[in-house]
Amino acid sequence: MLRCMENDSLISRRWAVMRAELDERQRRLLVAIEAKVLGRGGVTAVAAATGVSRSTIMAGLHEIEALQATDRCMGVYPVFDIAA
């Protein structure tokens, strides 16, 4: 439980710093990446930490998947994979 609270605090702090500097799409991708890094339960945790809706986070996850699929089709592969 403590680890979960630590994650929420770190996510909340990053969100507070970055959200005003990002446009809507960038914010959506940021919260999606946060959720993806956390793995199972990540969408719920990020929604709680940021106040962003689960549907917005899910839309961001779908965008990331589409970007990765496009990169793979073009023969571009990431140096590391953030997939959970």
Buried (B, 14 or more C-beta within 10 A) or exposed (E): EEEEEEBBEEBBEBBEEEBEEEEEEEBBBBBBBBBBBBEEEBBEBBBBBBEBEEEBBBBBBEBBEEEBEEEEEEEEEEEEEEEE
